[in-house]
Amino acid sequence: MARHPKDDAFSALADPTRRRLLELLGPSERSVSVLAASFRVTSSAISQHLRVLRDAGLVRARAAGRSRLYRVEPARLREISAWAARLGRGPRS
């Protein structure tokens, strides 16, 4: 069975570290080293979490000199939010 793109996003969001990364990225873009300072894991581990979020379309990265800056992909989050809102309305009579 083929995976639906939303499955990847929900799988990515299932991890508390990745949810926290999205919260930290909400206000502005940040580098891996800045993000890693908020956790008790290595920068490499944060990079792996960011890769999962990027593959799911939840964050975007751009090169900035020797580092990469990450930011939230708001369109993707709006899509997931709209899907969840439709479920919350329940069945129509």
TAJO-V75935 format. One record per residue. OMEGA is omega in radians with two decimals (NA if undefined). Layout:
BEGIN
OMEGA
OMEGA
END
This chain:
BEGIN
-3.13
3.10
3.08
-3.14
3.11
3.11
3.13
3.13
-3.14
3.06
3.12
-3.11
-3.13
-3.09
-3.11
3.10
3.14
3.07
3.12
3.09
3.11
3.10
-3.14
-3.13
-3.10
-3.09
-3.09
3.10
-3.08
3.11
3.11
-3.09
3.10
3.13
-3.09
3.14
3.14
-3.06
3.06
3.09
-3.11
3.04
3.11
3.11
3.10
3.09
3.12
3.09
3.13
3.10
3.11
3.11
3.12
3.13
3.12
3.13
-3.09
3.05
3.10
3.14
3.02
3.12
3.08
-3.05
-3.11
-3.12
3.08
3.09
-3.10
3.07
3.12
3.05
-3.01
-3.12
-3.13
3.12
3.09
3.11
3.14
3.12
3.12
3.11
-3.14
3.12
3.11
3.10
-3.09
3.12
3.11
-3.11
3.10
3.14
NA
END
